[in-house]
Amino acid sequence: MHQMLYLRRWALASMGVLCGLASFSGQALAAQDAVGESWNAKFQATYIWQAKNAFAAAYSGPNSLSPAHEKSYSFTSTAFFGFRPWPAGELYFNPEVAQEAPLSNLTGLGGFTNGEMARGASTTLKFNVARFFLRQTWGEEGERTVVESGQNQLAGSVAARRWVFTAGKLAVTDIFDANAYSHDPRTQFMNWALMANGAYDYPADAKGYTWGTVLEWYHDAWAVRAGRFMQPKDPNGLPIDTRIFEHYGDQVELEHAHKALGHPGKLRLLVFRGRAKMSRFQDALDVAATTGTTPHLDAVRWREHHKTGWGLNIEQEVASGVGVFVRASRSDGKTETYAFTEIDNTVSGGALVQGQAWGREQDVVGVAAVRNGISGQRQAYLARGGISAFIGDGSLEYRCEKITEVFYSWAAVRHVWLTFDWQHVEH
């Protein structure tokens, strides 16, 4: 299929709005020659409005992107509460509300255009506990670095050598596959394939959160982290399967911080493996060939399978206020998408430029490009008329999905940003 899609992020008829209101902090306390917060409270609200132009499509199926002109919006509001119950311990709680109306019922794309849009989106305002987790640090040695107060971050300092244990409810990408220039759809690029590695099928419920544990070890420029998280009971479903020793998502990431020509950067290598009752494309094709029917993933979701993959992630400052990034990832391509999006391999890259060069330090300009692909087995399944969670046209004239995104984030007043975003998607 070959389709062209143009989108804009607009609100107030023309703009995307992010409000980060003033934060509150508790009494400072002394901790190993550093000053830290005993508690803090932050708040954010984001409204995104999108419009998609009509385009010509050779064919359309049940999970195609609609060729008609469409509009979409999303609204989220989150409170971030942090508390230090004891030295080196941190407890965080994030209540959140969301209301969303997706394009084409969130179907027809690999890289969806709004990272704030969750699976199971509702036009009714819904409440959710997004995060509730404990972080404990110990074994601290070496040079200390000041940490500023932030969302889910108490002000203080951290040692260059330390152990960190995190347990509770959170988003896996809060810890894994981070990137300073392409990670937060509220303040940076909005496309799903830019807020994380597109082929990273990380465990999450329909809203993007799950329960699990992570152990991290930091040693000067190096960091290693490993985590196990609960899978949803069904692909892209909301209920969580609590049998974490039977059905789970494991990830391990190696990180190295460096300097290139005096500018900081990081390199991350990620491997992941999920286990659940998943369908395989070849099983669906085999059953369809035997029965003379259209292949369907639901017909072969009868036993546990593993889904594996890897991701590469590079961020690099190239000048003051200018940073670039490159990501690449691949999954095994044999097994259905279980918790993220319908991408089996991807390469992305781009740059962010802060506005101090033109006297607008709080403004940001971003430009990025993505190339997404699917495996041969997934192609064969779709060509036979199969559908999956997000895609399925009843036929297939395969092309890689190519995405370009450009945005300008304008600091209108203190704690309020208006963002103009344009995306071009070809697939």
Secondary structure, 3 states (H helix, E strand, C coil): CCCEEEEEEECCCCCEEEEEEEEEECCEEEECCEEEECEEEEEEEEEEEEEECCCCCCCCCCCCCCCCCEEEEEEEEEEEEEECCCCCEEEEEEEEEEEEECHHHHCCCCCCCCCCCCCCCCCCCEEEEEEEEEEEEEEEEEEEEEECCECCECCEEEEEEEEEEEEEEECHHHCCCCCCCCCCCCCCCCCHHHHCCCCCCCCCCCCCCEEEEEEEEEECCEEEEEEEEECECCCCCCCECCCCCCCEEEEEEEEEEEEECCEEEEEEEEEEEEEEECCEHHHHHHHHHHHCCCCCHHHHCCCEEEEEEEEEEEEEEEECCEEEEEEEEEECCCECCCCCCCCCEEEEEEEEEEEHHHCEEEEEEEEEEEEEECCHHHHHHHHCCCCCCCCCCCCCCCCCEEEEEEEEEEEEECCEEEEEEEEEEEC
